[in-house]
């Protein structure tokens, strides 16, 4: 299939693809993305838009962490086409938020913020995957995941020192 056909520019119409989470067409999947918006679009696309369906907004600053999270959210936008995914430059949206606090993911539903995640540390740090983000979003109730267990990497805590004894003498 050609890109023009996916976009609706020809062919015999939209074709259905197999996706266990949704029943979307190839055309609908091609339109899913992490759309960049500007401040004037914020109210219409984020606040008002979230009344009809959940919205996930990424506030980014161009850092490596922001690029990683943007890629993960774009992956989820294909898997969950009924959720809108947007990104907005930090300098346009929250001028008083330092770039060091980005990326920030804000989740809207019915016109209000229902969740906020600051930096990759809010997920699994450098080990964040799209499954970890999906799990966290599912805990907010905006999507139904097929994941059965929390994919967050488990960290083992090892004892590196001997227990401290109460050897303090009373003076």
N, C-alpha and C positions, 0 to 999 in steps of 0.2 A: 504494500500500500504506500502511496506517495504522500508526502507531507501535505500537499494541496488537498488530497482527499480527506486526510485527518481533520484539516481545518474547515472542511465543508466546501472546498473549491471544485469538487468533481466526484465522480464515482457514483456508486449506487446507493449512497446513503450511509448512515453511521452503522458500524459493525459492533456487535457486542463482544466483549472480552471476558474471559473467566477471571473473576476476582472474588475470593471467598468472603471478603468484608463488604463489598458493595456490588451493585449491578450498574456499572458505568460503561459508557461507550468509549471507543478509542478517541473520539473527538473530545469527550468530556475529560478524559485523562490528559490529553495534550494541552488542555486549557488550565489544568491544575498547576499551580506554581506558588512560589513565595513572592507575591506581588509587592513591589516597592510603592509606597504611598508618600505623599507629602502632608504637611500639617493641615492645609485646607481640606484634605480628604478625610481627616481623622474622624470627625463627628459622623459623617454619612456612612463611611465604610466600617468603622469600628464600633462606635456606640450604637447607632441605629441598626447597622447590619447585624449586630449580635442579638437583636430582638428576634430575628428570624432563624438564626443558626449560630452556633458557637464560633467565636473568632479567636485566633491565636495571633498575637502581635509580637514581633521581635524588635526590640530597640537595639540597634547596633552602632558600632563606632569604627568598624573597619579592622578590628584586631583579629588575630588568628582564632581566638575563641569564638568570636562572632561569625567568622567564616565557617567554622566547624558546625556551630549550631544552626546556621542558615541552611547548610547542606542537609542536616538531619531533619529539619522542619520541611524542607522541600520534599524529601523522601516520604514523610508522613502525609503531605498534601496529596500525593498520588494515591496513597492507601485509604485516606479518609476524605473523599471529595465533598462531603456535606459540611465540612469545617473549612472556614476561610482562613488562610494563612497570609499574613502581611508582614512587611518589615518597614521600619522608618528610621531614618538617621537620628541618632541621639541629639545632635545639635539642633534639629528642627523641633523635636518634641519636648524634651526635658532639659532645658538649658542648665538647670541647677544640679543635674546628675553628672558626676564625673565620668569620663570615658572609662576609667578603671573599673567602674561598676558594671560595665556592659560585657557580655550581652545580658539583656533583661527580657524575659518572656512574660507577657501579661496575657491572661486568659479572660475573655469577656463572654458573658452569657446574659441574655435579657437586659442588656444595657449597662451592666455593672461588672466590675472586676471581681472575679471569683478565685483568682489565683495569680501568684507572681513568683517567678524564679529568677534570682540574681546570680549571674555568672554560671559557668559550667559546674561549679561546686554545688549548686542546688540540685544537680542531677547526680553524676558520678565522676565529676572532675574530668581529667584527661581520658578516662575510660568510658565516657558517655557515648551511648549508641542510640540509634533511632528507637530501639526497643525500650531503653531506659526512659526516654522522653515520652514514648507512647504510654508506658506504665504510669508515669506521673500524671499525664493528662487524663488517663482513665480514672485515676483516683479522685479527680475533680468532677467526674461524671459527664464529661463532654463527649466521650467516645467509648465504644465498647471494644475491648481488646480480646483477642483470642489467646493472649499470653496467659498461662496458668500460674506462673510464679514470677515474683519480682526479679527482673533480670539484672538488678544492681549488683555489681561485683561485691562479693563478700570479702571483708578484710579480716585476716586472722590477727588477733592480739596476742603477742608473745611477751612473756615476762623476760625482761632483759636484766633485771637486778634482783637481788635477794630481798625478801621482805625486811622492812625496817623494824627493829625491835625497840621496845621502850627502855632504852638504856640511859635515859636522862636522870642524873642524880639530882635529888632535891637539895638545894642549898639552904 
